[in-house]
Amino acid sequence: MQHVMLFGEGRKGEVYEIEDGRREIRYIPDETFPLGEISFTVNQYISDNGEMYLIGYHGKEPLVQDVEGAIQRFKPIPI
């Protein structure tokens, strides 16, 4: 399992665990409306500290300062 920081749809870098090698996360926020599935794209991010992390985002890619702040706040495990 790997740590991924999620951004978008109300998430600001919170850490979740995913299976190794996944490049997409699908999520249904409202089980009563299963067609409302949300997809997060998973990419690698190299931090200012030289470590590589996984980020997942819905919509636009997060800003560098948002990712760096989330690394400090949530302390994900680098890949």
C-alpha positions in Angstrom: 0.0 0.0 0.0 1.1 3.5 -0.7 0.1 6.9 0.6 -1.6 9.4 -1.7 -2.6 13.0 -0.9 -6.0 13.9 -2.4 -6.9 17.4 -3.6 -10.3 18.6 -4.9 -13.9 17.9 -4.0 -13.3 19.3 -0.6 -10.0 17.5 0.1 -6.9 19.6 0.8 -4.1 16.9 0.8 -5.5 14.4 3.3 -3.7 11.1 3.1 -5.3 7.9 1.9 -3.8 4.5 1.2 -4.0 2.9 -2.2 -2.8 -0.2 -3.9 0.7 0.0 -5.5 0.6 1.1 -9.1 -2.9 2.6 -9.2 -3.2 5.7 -11.4 -6.8 6.5 -10.7 -9.2 6.5 -7.7 -12.9 6.3 -8.2 -15.2 7.5 -5.4 -19.0 7.7 -5.0 -19.7 10.4 -2.4 -23.5 9.7 -2.3 -24.4 6.0 -2.3 -28.0 6.9 -3.1 -26.8 8.4 -6.4 -24.3 5.9 -7.9 -24.0 7.8 -11.2 -22.3 10.7 -9.3 -18.9 9.0 -9.3 -15.8 11.2 -8.9 -12.5 10.3 -10.4 -9.1 11.4 -8.9 -6.0 11.2 -11.2 -2.9 9.9 -9.4 0.5 11.3 -10.3 4.0 11.5 -8.8 5.2 14.7 -7.3 8.8 15.6 -6.4 8.9 17.8 -3.3 11.3 20.6 -2.5 12.8 18.2 0.1 13.8 15.8 -2.8 11.4 13.1 -1.9 8.7 11.7 -4.3 5.1 11.5 -3.2 1.8 10.5 -4.8 -0.9 13.1 -5.3 -4.4 12.5 -6.5 -6.5 15.4 -7.8 -10.0 15.9 -9.3 -10.1 18.7 -11.9 -7.0 20.9 -12.0 -3.6 19.8 -10.6 -3.0 21.4 -7.2 -0.7 24.4 -6.7 2.9 23.6 -5.6 2.4 25.6 -2.3 -0.8 23.6 -1.5 1.1 20.3 -2.0 4.1 21.4 0.0 1.8 22.6 2.8 -0.1 19.2 2.8 3.3 17.4 3.1 4.1 19.4 6.2 0.6 18.9 7.7 -0.2 15.3 6.9 3.3 13.7 6.7 2.7 11.2 4.0 5.2 8.4 3.4 7.3 9.1 0.3 7.4 6.4 -2.5 
